[in-house]
Amino acid sequence: MFKSGLQILKFAFVFLFVAGCSSNSNTPQPKKSNFSKVKNPQHFFKKADLMQFGVYYYPEQWTQNQWERDLKNIKKLGFTFTHFGEFAWGFLEPEEGKFDFKWLDKAIDIASKAGLKIILCTPTPCPPVWMAKKYPDIYLVDERGRRRVFGDRADISVTSKRYNAFVKKIVTELGKRYGRNKNIIGWQIDNEPNAFPDYSPSAQKAFQKWLKEKYGTIDSLNAVWDGAFWSTMYQRFDQIEIPNTSVYTEDKLSPQAVLDFKRFTADAQAQFLNRQAEILRKYIDPRQWITTNYCNVTYDADPRLSDKLDFITYTMYPVSGRNPLGGQSFRMGSPYRIEEANDYFRSIDGVTGVMELQPGQVNWAPINPQLFPGVVHMWLMHAFSGGCSFACTYRYRHPLSGSEMYHDGIVGTDGVTLSSGGKQFVKAIREMDTLRQLYNSTATMPHEIAARKTAFLWNQENLWDLEIQKQTSYWNTWRLRNIYTAAVKSTGAPMDFVTEKDDFSPYPFMVAPAYQLINKALVEKWTRYVKKGGNLILSCRTGVKNKNGHFFEAKWAAPITSLIGAQVDFFDMLVPGVTGKIVSGKKMFSWHTWADILSPKKGTEVLATYANQFYKGKAAVVTRKLGKGTVTYIGAESNNGELERQIIRLIYQRAGVKIEDLPPGVFVNWRDGFYVGVNYTNHAVKLSIPKESKIIFGKNPLKPANAVIWK
């Protein structure tokens, strides 16, 4: 099963779109349920349990005489729950309208008797063969007009009325049968929802309907999409086709039309999940929670739109054939993935978990190396440090056949011998037992850590808009996000991802990199935040468009000029072989992707200037005081993130906050009275652990691919 933000690599020859209808789709909507989403999902998990452990098991893939042995061993190893059913539709409904739950009843009974709880899934990623052959219109259509066919997963068009009708039936049957089963703790809807574009007739109609509901009149749509340009206006909504960027080369489609299609795609995917949640709530015990597992890098979906679920979990496969920090880093994975996923998904509802964590080698990456010894254990402790209520892994048994034959499990191909990753899971499980004994329910975050608390303002629409019109092939919005995450985390600051609707006041610091789409209300909210004492850090490409994706009819970035105390004169990007230079203090930094050239106003301090090109001497970074707080604008993206790191650390220090000095790839987080350090670098790192502290697990200096926990 493919599990990472690189999902498109596994399916390089197809585009999987798992996009559904809008909330007012043609699909019959479920009746209002007796139970609704809980306001505080933390009540599903005892704080004193810290982090529970689970593992996927597929009873339908193994002979029944092995189920009892396997499930008993899962419990013996220390796992508290298992995970059934997300790919089992062909077993649950082998013929249209004929359901078979006997095998699942038996598996649940065996797991329950073994002392395991169960997460049960809706099987909607994998429709059965009878459905595929009789109703091929349930599948999505890719950008080349090719309809998907039976034999893969997550390739259905969930804007299909027919498919939604089948989904409603199977989800209803599952809810009725297992909604009051005391051994089922929660439900996972679908699997790794990721909204890739669908060009099927059903998606076309749903998109037209979505646009009509959004704009009301065709004239309003033409105005936003700039129909006057190239005479691309419409007379009726039913004339609109899904914008297909793959068929254009030099000339491009309206970026506003493409942005709306991305909005529709994300909304459709989320509503597909929301509808299933509403069906389940009619039947399930309110003590059973509902979630799904988004991939950790979500380019086309928007997890926050899945607002009928109790909380959102994530899938995490850090090692994917890349070498982010050089050396042996390719065996440890990107240092930013777990850190950002913890902070992002936890911030949505206050609770998260890692539903799938890489147990060893996988089969889907371009290159699938052996993992660095100990790194799975480190990932587990990293997940714990970021607030995960549980960590689950895919999968228990190493497959013997099928497309994932090279995918590791907790046990090897003999079905009983622990793999390297399995041993590390067992180690983490036993250590968590010790941490639970040391847990102090009255522990509160130390003042010096709370003083660094940082909000990361993020909006998927900004991501989409930036990626539609990059202006340079070097631009990568997610890389910029990593740069700012790394800079903030170098200080040891706790961080939450927030939206424009959230309260900014609890955070002494806020970063908003490349926040391109703005409105007057946001600028006013930023201004109030700063005047009351907040420290706001903005980056290049901020404040240049309105929410429709149009430039303002004013000077460049005019809405934020007064806020940042500088005018953005123009912007630049460099071609291969040319390097830009920036000087700040006594250090020189390189850049090539993007640079905003700034003219500061009176009272604005210049922290960095450009050191070459025809604008040498012009401001690259500025800061100013405003009321009780500060605003800083970092106008360039540096090649290695060192400029951003230096400036952000300076802002924290100027605010009188005590900060750490953690190298890239090293993180220290505080959770429930415990400090947890992890090391993704190629060398041992000496952490500043106070002498009076007690190390519970691990050692200092902290070796690569290791974790250390202290109180």
C-alpha positions as CSV (number, residue, x, y, z in Angstrom):
1,M,0.0,0.0,0.0
2,F,1.5,3.3,-1.0
3,K,1.9,5.8,1.8
4,S,3.6,9.1,1.3
5,G,3.4,12.6,-0.2
6,L,5.2,11.0,-3.2
7,Q,2.1,9.0,-4.0
8,I,2.1,10.3,-7.6
9,L,5.4,8.4,-8.1
10,K,3.8,5.0,-7.5
11,F,1.1,5.8,-10.0
12,A,3.2,7.7,-12.5
13,F,1.3,6.3,-15.4
14,V,-2.1,7.4,-14.0
15,F,-3.7,10.2,-12.1
16,L,-5.8,8.9,-9.3
17,F,-8.6,11.2,-8.5
18,V,-10.6,10.4,-5.5
19,A,-12.9,13.4,-5.8
20,G,-16.5,13.5,-4.8
21,C,-19.4,15.9,-5.1
22,S,-19.9,19.2,-3.2
23,S,-22.0,19.2,-0.1
24,N,-25.1,19.9,-2.3
25,S,-24.3,17.1,-4.8
26,N,-26.8,15.1,-6.7
27,T,-26.0,12.1,-4.4
28,P,-28.8,11.4,-2.0
29,Q,-27.9,12.9,1.4
30,P,-28.1,10.9,4.6
31,K,-30.8,11.9,7.1
32,K,-29.8,13.9,10.1
33,S,-28.1,11.7,12.6
34,N,-28.8,11.4,16.3
35,F,-25.1,12.0,17.1
36,S,-22.8,14.7,15.7
37,K,-19.1,15.3,15.7
38,V,-17.8,15.7,19.2
39,K,-16.5,19.1,20.3
40,N,-13.5,17.6,22.2
41,P,-12.2,14.4,20.6
42,Q,-9.6,14.1,23.4
43,H,-12.3,12.3,25.4
44,F,-11.8,9.3,23.2
45,F,-8.3,8.9,24.5
46,K,-7.1,8.8,28.1
47,K,-4.3,11.3,28.6
48,A,-2.5,8.8,30.9
49,D,-2.3,6.3,28.1
50,L,0.0,8.7,26.3
51,M,0.3,6.9,22.9
52,Q,-1.3,3.5,22.1
53,F,0.0,1.1,19.4
54,G,-1.8,-0.8,16.6
55,V,-1.1,-2.7,13.5
56,Y,-3.0,-3.5,10.2
57,Y,-4.1,-7.1,9.7
58,Y,-5.9,-8.4,6.7
59,P,-7.8,-11.6,7.6
60,E,-9.2,-11.9,4.1
61,Q,-5.6,-12.3,2.8
62,W,-4.6,-15.2,5.1
63,T,-6.0,-18.7,5.7
64,Q,-8.5,-18.8,8.6
65,N,-6.5,-21.3,10.5
66,Q,-3.7,-18.7,11.0
67,W,-6.0,-15.9,12.3
68,E,-5.9,-17.0,15.9
69,R,-2.2,-17.4,15.9
70,D,-1.5,-14.1,14.3
71,L,-4.0,-12.0,16.4
72,K,-2.8,-13.6,19.6
73,N,0.7,-12.8,18.7
74,I,-0.2,-9.2,17.9
75,K,-1.6,-8.9,21.4
76,K,1.4,-10.7,23.0
77,L,3.8,-8.2,21.3
78,G,2.0,-5.4,23.1
79,F,-0.3,-3.9,20.5
80,T,-3.6,-2.8,21.8
81,F,-5.6,-2.6,18.6
82,T,-5.7,-3.9,15.0
83,H,-7.2,-2.5,11.8
84,F,-9.6,-4.3,9.4
85,G,-11.4,-3.9,6.2
86,E,-10.5,-0.9,4.0
87,F,-9.8,-3.1,1.0
88,A,-12.3,-5.9,1.6
89,W,-15.4,-4.8,-0.4
90,G,-15.2,-7.8,-2.7
91,F,-15.4,-10.1,0.4
92,L,-18.1,-8.1,2.1
93,E,-20.4,-7.9,-1.0
94,P,-19.3,-10.7,-3.4
95,E,-22.4,-10.2,-5.5
96,E,-24.5,-7.1,-5.9
97,G,-26.8,-6.8,-2.9
98,K,-25.6,-10.0,-1.3
99,F,-23.5,-9.3,1.8
100,D,-21.2,-11.7,3.6
101,F,-20.1,-10.7,7.1
102,K,-19.5,-14.1,8.6
103,W,-15.7,-14.0,7.9
104,L,-15.5,-10.5,9.4
105,D,-17.6,-11.5,12.4
106,K,-15.2,-14.4,13.0
107,A,-12.1,-12.2,12.7
108,I,-13.5,-9.6,15.1
109,D,-14.4,-12.3,17.5
110,I,-10.9,-13.8,17.5
111,A,-9.3,-10.4,17.8
112,S,-11.6,-9.5,20.7
113,K,-10.9,-12.7,22.5
114,A,-7.2,-12.1,22.1
115,G,-7.7,-8.8,23.9
116,L,-7.4,-6.5,20.9
117,K,-9.6,-3.5,20.0
118,I,-10.5,-2.9,16.4
119,I,-10.5,0.0,14.0
120,L,-13.0,-0.9,11.3
121,C,-12.9,0.7,7.9
122,T,-15.2,1.5,5.1
123,P,-14.0,-0.4,2.0
124,T,-14.7,2.4,-0.5
125,P,-11.2,2.6,-2.2
126,C,-11.7,-0.9,-3.8
127,P,-15.0,-1.6,-5.5
128,P,-15.6,-5.3,-6.3
129,V,-15.3,-6.8,-9.8
130,W,-19.0,-7.2,-10.3
131,M,-19.4,-3.5,-9.9
132,A,-16.6,-2.7,-12.2
133,K,-17.8,-4.9,-15.0
134,K,-21.5,-4.0,-14.8
135,Y,-21.1,-0.3,-14.1
136,P,-17.7,0.9,-15.6
137,D,-18.9,4.5,-15.3
138,I,-18.0,4.4,-11.6
139,Y,-14.3,4.9,-12.5
140,L,-12.6,8.2,-12.9
141,V,-11.3,9.5,-16.2
142,D,-7.8,10.9,-16.4
143,E,-6.5,14.0,-18.2
144,R,-6.1,12.1,-21.5
145,G,-9.6,10.8,-21.5
146,R,-8.7,7.3,-20.3
147,R,-11.2,5.7,-17.9
148,R,-9.6,3.6,-15.1
149,V,-10.4,-0.1,-15.0
150,F,-10.6,-2.8,-12.3
151,G,-7.4,-4.1,-10.7
152,D,-6.1,-1.1,-8.7
153,R,-7.4,1.0,-5.9
154,A,-8.5,4.6,-5.2
155,D,-9.5,5.0,-8.9
156,I,-13.2,5.5,-8.7
157,S,-15.1,8.7,-9.5
158,V,-16.9,9.5,-6.3
159,T,-19.0,12.1,-8.1
160,S,-20.8,9.2,-9.7
161,K,-24.4,8.9,-8.5
162,R,-24.2,5.2,-9.0
163,Y,-21.1,4.7,-7.0
164,N,-22.4,6.9,-4.2
165,A,-25.5,4.7,-4.0
166,F,-23.4,1.6,-3.6
167,V,-21.2,3.4,-1.0
168,K,-24.3,4.3,1.0
169,K,-25.5,0.7,1.0
170,I,-22.2,-0.9,2.2
171,V,-21.6,1.8,4.8
172,T,-25.1,1.5,6.1
173,E,-24.8,-2.3,6.4
174,L,-21.4,-2.0,8.3
175,G,-22.9,0.7,10.6
176,K,-25.9,-1.4,11.4
177,R,-23.9,-4.6,12.1
178,Y,-20.9,-3.2,14.0
179,G,-22.0,0.2,15.2
180,R,-22.7,-1.1,18.7
181,N,-19.8,-3.6,19.0
182,K,-17.9,-2.7,22.1
183,N,-14.7,-4.0,20.7
184,I,-14.7,-1.5,17.9
185,I,-13.1,1.7,19.1
186,G,-13.3,3.7,15.8
187,W,-13.9,3.9,12.1
188,Q,-11.5,4.8,9.3
189,I,-13.4,6.1,6.3
190,D,-11.8,5.2,3.0
191,N,-8.0,5.1,2.9
192,E,-5.5,7.8,2.1
193,P,-7.9,10.2,0.4
194,N,-6.0,12.2,-2.1
195,A,-7.9,14.4,-4.6
196,F,-6.5,13.9,-8.1
197,P,-8.3,15.4,-11.0
198,D,-11.2,13.6,-12.5
199,Y,-12.5,14.4,-16.0
200,S,-15.4,12.0,-16.0
201,P,-18.9,13.1,-17.1
202,S,-20.1,12.9,-13.5
203,A,-17.3,15.1,-12.4
204,Q,-18.0,17.5,-15.2
205,K,-21.7,17.9,-14.1
206,A,-20.7,18.2,-10.5
207,F,-18.2,20.9,-11.3
208,Q,-20.7,22.9,-13.2
209,K,-23.2,22.6,-10.3
210,W,-20.5,23.6,-7.9
211,L,-19.6,26.7,-9.9
212,K,-23.3,27.7,-10.3
213,E,-23.7,27.5,-6.5
214,K,-20.6,29.5,-5.9
215,Y,-21.1,32.3,-8.5
216,G,-24.9,32.4,-8.9
217,T,-24.7,34.0,-12.4
218,I,-22.5,33.3,-15.4
219,D,-21.5,37.0,-15.5
220,S,-20.0,36.7,-12.1
221,L,-18.0,33.7,-13.1
222,N,-16.8,35.4,-16.3
223,A,-15.6,38.3,-14.3
224,V,-13.5,36.2,-11.9
225,W,-12.2,33.9,-14.6
226,D,-11.5,37.0,-16.9
227,G,-13.6,35.7,-19.8
228,A,-12.7,38.9,-21.7
229,F,-9.2,37.5,-22.1
230,W,-8.9,35.6,-25.4
231,S,-12.7,35.7,-25.6
232,T,-13.1,32.8,-23.1
233,M,-16.4,33.9,-21.7
234,Y,-19.4,31.6,-21.3
235,Q,-23.1,32.1,-21.8
236,R,-24.3,29.2,-19.6
237,F,-22.8,27.0,-16.9
238,D,-23.4,23.8,-18.9
239,Q,-20.9,25.1,-21.5
240,I,-18.0,24.9,-19.0
241,E,-15.5,22.1,-19.3
242,I,-13.1,21.0,-16.6
243,P,-9.9,23.0,-17.2
244,N,-7.3,20.5,-18.5
245,T,-3.8,21.9,-18.1
246,S,-2.1,18.9,-19.7
247,V,-3.2,19.9,-23.2
248,Y,-1.7,23.3,-23.2
249,T,2.0,24.2,-23.6
250,E,3.2,27.8,-23.8
251,D,-0.3,29.4,-23.5
252,K,-2.0,28.6,-20.2
253,L,-5.6,28.3,-19.1
254,S,-7.1,30.9,-16.8
255,P,-5.4,30.5,-13.4
256,Q,-8.6,31.4,-11.8
257,A,-10.4,28.6,-13.5
258,V,-7.7,26.1,-12.5
259,L,-7.8,27.4,-8.9
260,D,-11.6,26.8,-8.8
261,F,-11.2,23.3,-10.1
262,K,-8.7,22.6,-7.4
263,R,-11.1,24.0,-4.8
264,F,-13.9,21.9,-6.2
265,T,-11.7,18.8,-6.3
266,A,-10.7,19.2,-2.6
267,D,-14.2,20.0,-1.6
268,A,-15.6,17.0,-3.5
269,Q,-13.1,14.7,-1.8
270,A,-13.9,16.0,1.6
271,Q,-17.7,15.8,1.1
272,F,-17.3,12.1,0.0
273,L,-15.8,11.4,3.4
274,N,-18.3,13.6,5.2
275,R,-21.3,11.8,3.7
276,Q,-19.9,8.5,4.9
277,A,-19.4,9.9,8.4
278,E,-23.0,11.1,8.5
279,I,-24.3,7.7,7.5
280,L,-22.3,6.0,10.2
281,R,-23.5,8.3,12.9
282,K,-27.0,7.1,12.4
283,Y,-26.0,3.7,13.7
284,I,-22.8,3.8,15.8
285,D,-22.2,4.2,19.5
286,P,-21.1,7.7,20.3
287,R,-18.0,6.2,22.0
288,Q,-16.8,5.1,18.5
289,W,-14.8,7.8,16.8
290,I,-14.6,8.5,13.0
291,T,-11.4,9.5,11.2
292,T,-9.5,9.0,8.0
293,N,-5.8,9.0,7.1
294,Y,-4.6,11.7,4.8
295,C,-1.2,11.4,3.3
296,N,1.3,13.6,5.1
297,V,2.0,15.8,2.1
298,T,-1.4,16.9,0.7
299,Y,-1.1,18.8,-2.5
300,D,-4.6,18.6,-3.9
301,A,-6.8,17.7,-0.9
302,D,-7.7,19.8,2.1
303,P,-8.0,17.8,5.3
304,R,-9.7,20.7,7.1
305,L,-12.7,20.3,4.8
306,S,-13.4,16.8,6.3
307,D,-15.2,18.5,9.1
308,K,-17.8,15.8,9.8
309,L,-15.1,13.5,11.1
310,D,-14.1,13.6,14.8
311,F,-10.4,14.1,14.0
312,I,-7.9,13.5,11.2
313,T,-5.0,11.1,11.2
314,Y,-2.1,10.8,8.8
315,T,0.0,8.3,6.9
316,M,3.7,8.5,7.2
317,Y,6.5,6.9,5.1
318,P,9.6,9.0,5.6
319,V,12.0,7.0,3.5
320,S,11.2,7.4,-0.2
321,G,14.3,7.2,-2.3
322,R,15.6,10.7,-1.5
323,N,18.6,11.9,0.5
324,P,17.5,15.2,2.1
325,L,20.5,15.8,4.3
326,G,23.1,13.8,2.4
327,G,25.2,11.0,3.8
328,Q,23.0,8.2,5.3
329,S,20.0,10.5,5.5
330,F,18.3,8.5,2.7
331,R,17.9,5.7,5.3
332,M,16.2,8.0,7.8
333,G,14.0,10.1,5.6
334,S,12.9,13.8,5.5
335,P,13.3,15.3,9.0
336,Y,10.3,17.6,8.3
337,R,7.6,15.1,7.6
338,I,6.7,13.8,11.0
339,E,7.3,17.1,12.6
340,E,5.1,19.0,10.3
341,A,2.4,16.3,10.2
342,N,2.2,16.2,14.0
343,D,1.7,20.0,14.2
344,Y,-0.6,20.2,11.2
345,F,-3.0,17.4,11.8
346,R,-3.1,17.8,15.6
347,S,-4.1,21.5,15.1
348,I,-7.2,20.6,13.1
349,D,-9.2,19.1,15.9
350,G,-6.8,19.0,18.8
351,V,-6.2,15.2,18.4
352,T,-4.3,13.1,15.8
353,G,-2.6,9.9,15.4
354,V,-0.3,8.3,12.8
355,M,-2.5,5.6,11.2
356,E,0.2,4.2,9.0
357,L,3.9,4.4,9.9
358,Q,6.5,2.8,7.8
359,P,7.7,-0.5,9.4
360,G,10.7,-1.1,7.1
361,Q,11.5,-1.3,3.4
362,V,8.6,-0.5,1.1
363,N,8.0,-1.3,-2.6
364,W,6.6,1.9,-4.2
365,A,9.5,4.4,-4.1
366,P,11.9,4.9,-7.0
367,I,14.6,3.4,-4.8
368,N,13.7,1.4,-1.6
369,P,16.8,1.1,0.6
370,Q,17.2,-0.6,4.0
371,L,16.4,1.7,6.9
372,F,19.0,3.0,9.3
373,P,19.2,0.8,12.4
374,G,16.8,2.3,15.1
375,V,15.1,4.8,12.8
376,V,11.6,3.2,13.2
377,H,11.9,3.5,16.9
378,M,13.0,7.1,16.5
379,W,9.9,7.9,14.3
380,L,7.6,6.4,16.9
381,M,9.1,8.6,19.6
382,H,8.9,11.6,17.2
383,A,5.2,10.9,16.7
384,F,4.8,10.6,20.5
385,S,6.6,13.9,21.0
386,G,4.2,15.7,18.6
387,G,1.1,14.7,20.5
388,C,-0.1,11.6,18.6
389,S,-2.7,9.6,20.6
390,F,-1.8,6.4,18.8
391,A,0.7,5.0,16.3
392,C,-0.4,2.3,13.9
393,T,1.7,0.5,11.3
394,Y,1.0,-1.0,7.9
395,R,1.3,-4.0,8.1
396,Y,1.6,-7.0,10.4
397,R,2.6,-9.7,7.9
398,H,5.0,-9.4,5.1
399,P,3.0,-10.2,1.9
400,L,3.9,-13.4,0.0
401,S,2.3,-12.3,-3.3
402,G,0.7,-9.4,-5.0
403,S,1.9,-5.9,-5.9
404,E,3.4,-5.3,-2.4
405,M,5.6,-8.4,-2.1
406,Y,8.6,-6.2,-1.1
407,H,6.8,-4.3,1.6
408,D,8.0,-5.1,5.1
409,G,5.7,-5.9,8.0
410,I,6.1,-6.4,11.7
411,V,6.8,-10.1,11.0
412,G,8.6,-11.6,8.1
413,T,7.6,-14.0,5.3
414,D,7.3,-16.9,7.7
415,G,4.5,-15.1,9.5
416,V,6.1,-15.3,13.0
417,T,9.7,-13.9,13.1
418,L,10.0,-10.2,14.0
419,S,11.5,-8.0,11.4
420,S,13.9,-5.2,12.4
421,G,11.0,-2.7,12.4
422,G,8.9,-5.1,14.4
423,K,11.6,-5.3,17.1
424,Q,11.7,-1.5,17.2
425,F,7.9,-1.3,17.6
426,V,8.1,-3.8,20.5
427,K,10.9,-1.7,22.1
428,A,8.8,1.5,21.8
429,I,5.7,-0.3,23.2
430,R,7.6,-1.4,26.3
431,E,9.1,2.0,26.8
432,M,5.7,3.6,26.6
433,D,4.6,1.3,29.4
434,T,7.4,2.9,31.5
435,L,6.5,6.4,30.5
436,R,2.9,5.8,31.6
437,Q,4.1,4.9,35.0
438,L,6.0,8.2,35.1
439,Y,3.2,10.3,33.7
440,N,2.1,13.3,35.8
441,S,-1.3,14.6,35.0
442,T,-0.5,18.0,36.6
443,A,2.5,18.7,34.3
444,T,2.2,22.0,32.5
445,M,4.3,23.4,29.7
446,P,7.3,25.3,31.1
447,H,7.1,29.1,30.7
448,E,10.2,29.4,28.6
449,I,8.8,26.9,26.1
450,A,5.3,28.5,26.1
451,A,7.0,31.9,25.4
452,R,8.2,30.6,22.0
453,K,4.8,29.2,20.9
454,T,4.4,29.8,17.2
455,A,1.4,29.9,14.9
456,F,2.1,28.8,11.3
457,L,-0.6,30.4,9.1
458,W,-1.5,28.0,6.3
459,N,-4.1,27.8,3.6
460,Q,-4.2,25.1,0.9
461,E,-5.6,27.7,-1.6
462,N,-2.3,29.6,-1.4
463,L,-0.5,26.4,-2.1
464,W,-2.7,25.7,-5.2
465,D,-2.4,29.3,-6.5
466,L,1.4,29.4,-6.1
467,E,1.8,26.0,-7.9
468,I,-0.5,27.1,-10.8
469,Q,1.8,30.0,-11.6
470,K,5.2,29.3,-10.3
471,Q,7.0,31.7,-12.6
472,T,10.2,29.7,-12.1
473,S,10.8,25.9,-12.3
474,Y,12.7,26.2,-9.1
475,W,9.7,27.2,-7.1
476,N,8.4,24.6,-4.7
477,T,5.8,25.8,-2.1
478,W,6.3,22.7,0.1
479,R,10.0,23.2,0.2
480,L,9.5,26.8,1.4
481,R,7.2,25.5,4.1
482,N,10.0,23.1,5.2
483,I,12.4,26.0,5.3
484,Y,10.2,28.0,7.7
485,T,9.3,25.0,9.8
486,A,13.0,24.1,10.2
487,A,13.8,27.7,11.2
488,V,11.0,27.9,13.8
489,K,11.9,24.4,15.2
490,S,15.6,25.3,15.5
491,T,14.5,27.5,18.5
492,G,12.7,24.6,20.2
493,A,9.4,26.4,19.8
494,P,6.1,24.5,19.9
495,M,4.0,25.2,16.8
496,D,0.4,24.9,15.6
497,F,-0.9,25.3,12.1
498,V,-3.7,27.8,12.2
499,T,-6.2,29.3,9.7
500,E,-7.5,32.8,9.2
501,K,-10.5,32.0,11.3
502,D,-8.5,31.0,14.4
503,D,-7.6,33.2,17.3
504,F,-4.0,34.5,16.8
505,S,-3.6,36.0,20.3
506,P,-2.3,32.8,22.1
507,Y,0.8,32.9,20.0
508,P,3.7,35.2,20.7
509,F,5.0,34.5,17.1
510,M,3.4,33.9,13.8
511,V,4.9,32.9,10.4
512,A,3.0,33.1,7.1
513,P,5.3,32.2,4.2
514,A,4.3,33.1,0.7
515,Y,0.8,34.0,1.8
516,Q,-0.3,35.2,-1.6
517,L,-4.1,35.3,-1.4
518,I,-5.3,38.0,1.1
519,N,-8.1,40.3,1.8
520,K,-8.7,43.4,3.9
521,A,-10.0,41.5,6.9
522,L,-6.8,39.4,7.1
523,V,-4.5,42.5,6.9
524,E,-6.5,44.1,9.6
525,K,-6.3,41.0,11.7
526,W,-2.6,40.8,11.3
527,T,-2.3,44.5,12.2
528,R,-4.3,44.0,15.4
529,Y,-2.3,40.9,16.3
530,V,1.0,42.9,16.0
531,K,-0.2,46.0,17.8
532,K,-1.2,43.8,20.8
533,G,2.3,42.4,21.0
534,G,2.5,39.6,18.4
535,N,5.6,39.1,16.3
536,L,4.6,38.5,12.6
537,I,7.0,37.1,10.1
538,L,6.0,37.2,6.4
539,S,8.0,36.0,3.4
540,C,8.3,36.8,-0.3
541,R,5.2,36.4,-2.5
542,T,2.9,37.6,0.3
543,G,-0.1,39.8,-0.2
544,V,-0.1,40.2,-4.0
545,K,-3.5,38.8,-4.9
546,N,-7.0,38.9,-3.6
547,K,-9.0,35.8,-2.8
548,N,-10.1,35.3,-6.4
549,G,-6.5,35.1,-7.5
550,H,-6.4,38.6,-9.1
551,F,-3.7,41.2,-8.6
552,F,-4.8,44.3,-6.9
553,E,-5.3,47.4,-9.0
554,A,-2.6,49.2,-7.1
555,K,1.1,49.1,-6.6
556,W,2.6,45.7,-6.1
557,A,1.5,44.1,-2.7
558,A,-0.1,47.4,-1.8
559,P,-2.4,46.0,0.9
560,I,0.6,45.0,3.1
561,T,2.8,48.0,2.4
562,S,1.8,49.9,5.5
563,L,1.9,46.7,7.6
564,I,5.5,45.8,6.7
565,G,6.8,49.4,6.4
566,A,8.2,48.9,2.9
567,Q,7.3,48.9,-0.7
568,V,7.9,45.8,-2.8
569,D,9.4,47.4,-5.9
570,F,9.7,44.3,-8.1
571,F,10.7,40.7,-7.9
572,D,13.4,38.6,-9.5
573,M,14.3,35.0,-10.2
574,L,17.6,33.6,-11.6
575,V,18.5,31.2,-14.3
576,P,20.7,28.1,-13.9
577,G,24.3,28.9,-13.3
578,V,23.6,32.3,-11.8
579,T,23.6,32.8,-8.0
580,G,22.3,35.8,-6.1
581,K,24.0,37.0,-2.9
582,I,22.5,38.5,0.2
583,V,24.4,40.0,3.1
584,S,23.1,40.1,6.7
585,G,25.4,41.1,9.5
586,K,28.7,39.4,8.8
587,K,27.2,36.5,6.8
588,M,26.7,36.0,3.1
589,F,23.8,33.9,1.8
590,S,22.9,32.6,-1.6
591,W,19.6,32.6,-3.4
592,H,18.2,31.8,-6.9
593,T,14.5,31.0,-6.7
594,W,12.7,34.2,-5.7
595,A,13.6,37.6,-4.4
596,D,11.4,40.6,-3.6
597,I,13.3,43.9,-3.8
598,L,12.2,46.2,-1.1
599,S,12.3,50.0,-0.4
600,P,11.9,50.6,3.3
601,K,9.9,53.5,4.7
602,K,11.0,55.7,7.5
603,G,11.2,53.8,10.8
604,T,11.7,50.5,9.1
605,E,15.0,48.6,9.8
606,V,16.9,46.8,7.1
607,L,18.2,43.4,8.3
608,A,19.7,42.2,5.0
609,T,20.5,43.6,1.6
610,Y,21.2,42.2,-1.9
611,A,25.0,41.9,-2.5
612,N,25.0,41.5,-6.3
613,Q,22.8,41.9,-9.4
614,F,21.7,45.4,-10.6
615,Y,19.8,46.1,-7.4
616,K,22.9,45.6,-5.2
617,G,22.4,47.4,-1.9
618,K,18.6,47.2,-2.0
619,A,16.8,45.7,1.0
620,A,16.1,42.0,1.1
621,V,14.8,41.7,4.7
622,V,13.1,44.4,6.8
623,T,11.5,44.7,10.2
624,R,9.6,47.3,12.1
625,K,7.9,47.9,15.4
626,L,4.2,48.4,15.4
627,G,2.4,49.0,18.7
628,K,3.7,46.4,21.1
629,G,4.8,43.9,18.5
630,T,6.9,43.6,15.3
631,V,6.5,42.8,11.6
632,T,9.3,41.2,9.6
633,Y,9.4,40.6,5.9
634,I,11.9,38.2,4.5
635,G,11.9,39.0,0.8
636,A,14.0,36.1,-0.6
637,E,14.1,32.4,-0.4
638,S,17.7,31.3,0.3
639,N,19.2,28.2,-1.2
640,N,19.6,26.3,2.1
641,G,17.2,28.1,4.4
642,E,20.1,29.6,6.5
643,L,18.9,33.2,5.9
644,E,15.4,32.4,7.1
645,R,16.9,30.6,10.1
646,Q,19.1,33.5,11.1
647,I,16.4,36.1,10.8
648,I,13.7,34.1,12.6
649,R,16.1,33.3,15.5
650,L,17.0,37.0,15.7
651,I,13.3,38.0,16.0
652,Y,12.8,35.5,18.8
653,Q,15.9,36.8,20.6
654,R,14.9,40.4,20.2
655,A,11.6,39.6,21.8
656,G,13.5,38.5,24.9
657,V,12.7,34.8,24.5
658,K,15.2,32.1,25.5
659,I,15.7,29.8,22.5
660,E,17.5,26.5,21.7
661,D,20.1,26.2,19.0
662,L,19.1,22.9,17.3
663,P,20.8,22.0,14.0
664,P,18.7,21.1,10.9
665,G,17.3,17.6,11.4
666,V,17.3,17.7,15.2
667,F,14.0,18.3,17.1
668,V,13.2,18.6,20.7
669,N,9.6,18.7,21.8
670,W,7.8,18.8,25.2
671,R,4.8,16.6,25.8
672,D,3.0,15.8,29.1
673,G,6.0,16.4,31.2
674,F,8.5,14.6,29.0
675,Y,11.2,16.1,26.7
676,V,11.8,14.1,23.5
677,G,14.8,14.7,21.2
678,V,15.3,13.0,17.8
679,N,18.2,13.1,15.4
680,Y,17.9,12.8,11.6
681,T,21.5,14.0,10.9
682,N,24.6,12.0,10.1
683,H,26.4,12.8,13.4
684,A,25.9,12.7,17.1
685,V,24.5,15.9,18.6
686,K,25.0,17.2,22.2
687,L,21.7,18.5,23.5
688,S,21.5,21.0,26.3
689,I,19.8,18.8,28.8
690,P,20.0,20.4,32.3
691,K,22.2,18.5,34.8
692,E,19.3,18.1,37.2
693,S,17.2,16.3,34.6
694,K,16.8,12.5,34.4
695,I,17.3,10.7,31.1
696,I,14.7,7.9,31.0
697,F,15.6,6.4,27.6
698,G,18.5,7.1,25.2
699,K,21.8,8.9,25.6
700,N,23.2,12.3,25.2
701,P,25.1,13.0,22.9
702,L,22.2,11.8,20.7
703,K,23.3,9.5,17.9
704,P,21.8,9.5,14.4
705,A,18.4,7.8,14.1
706,N,18.0,7.8,17.8
707,A,15.7,9.3,20.4
708,V,16.3,10.5,23.9
709,I,13.6,11.1,26.5
710,W,14.1,13.0,29.8
711,K,12.2,14.7,32.6
